[in-house]
Amino acid sequence: MKSRNYCVYVLQCSDGSYYTGVTNDLERRVWEHEVGFNETCYTFNKRPLTLKYYEVTNDIKQAIEREKQIKGWSRKKKEAIFKEDWDELIRLSKSYAKRLESGDLNR
């Protein structure tokens, strides 16, 4: 049985927002975003785009879960993974958990 790779990726849009997706062909998918292949896609009116981050797995379920996780992250957490700043990512995660416990998510 042939193994297939899946990529979770994050694009930075021209308006500064981030788009997170999953694909089995990163080069093709980034190209589709860049050329505006799908008019209804979030990125269609936000080009040009920059690939900021991607990671590869051979398990589609794991890729989808990771995509959901990253989509739920704050901007700062996403930017920490772009820089591969694992200490900052952990710090931000602890900070969020602490605020969640205290009921104060406005900071």
N, C-alpha and C positions, 0 to 999 in steps of 0.2 A: 504494500500500500504506500503510495507516494505521500510524503508529508508536504503540507502547504504552509506558507508563512503568512501571517497577518500583521499589519502595522497599525498601531494607534499613532495618530499624528496630530500636531497642533499647528495651525496656520495663523499668522498675524495678518489682519486685514488692514487696508489703507486707512481706515478710521481708528486704528489702534486696538480694535476688539480682537478676540481670539476665537477661532473655530476649531473644534476638536472632532475628529472622525476616526473611522476604522476602515481598512481596505485590505485586499489581498494583492494589490499592485500599486505601490506608493507612487511610482513615477507617473503612471497613467492617471491616477486620481488627482495628483497635484496639477497635472496638465489640464484635466477636465475643469478643475476650479479656475485655473488661470485663464483659459479661453472662454469661460462662461458657458460651458457645455449644457448646464441646466439652469434655465431662467428662474426657477423657483428656489434654487439653492441660496442659503444665507449669504454666501460669498459673492453672488453674482454682481451686486452693485457695490462691492467693497474691494474691488481689484485696484491695483496689483496686490498680490499676496506674497508672504514670505514664510517658508517652512521653518519653524522655530524649533521643533522637537519631533522625534519619532522613536518608537521602540517596537521591537519585533518579537512575536511569539508564534508558536505553531498550534495554539489552541484558540479557536474562534470565541469560545465562551469566556476565556480569560481576557481576550482582546476587548470584547464588549464590556465586560465588567470594569476593565481599566479605563476605557473610554468614558463610562458613566462616572467613575471616580474623579477623573481629571476634569470633566465638565462641571462637577460640583465644587471644585476648588476655587479659592480666591485668586484674583489676578497675581498677587504676590507669590502664592504657592506655585502657580504655573511658571512665573518668571524664575523662581528658584530652580525648577527642574531644567529650564533652558540653560541655566548657568552651571548645572550639575552641582549646586550648592546644597548638599544633603543635610548639613548642619542647620541651615536656614529653613529647609523644608520641615525638619523635625521640630525646630523652634516654633514655626508657624502652626504646626499641627497641635503642639502642646498648648499654645496660646489660644487656639480656637476651642480646644476641649475645656480649658479652664473657663473661658467666657460662656460656653454652653452650660457648664455646671452652675455658674452663677446667675444664668439667665440674662446676661448682658452681652448681646451680640452687636451692639451699636458702636463698639470701639474698633 
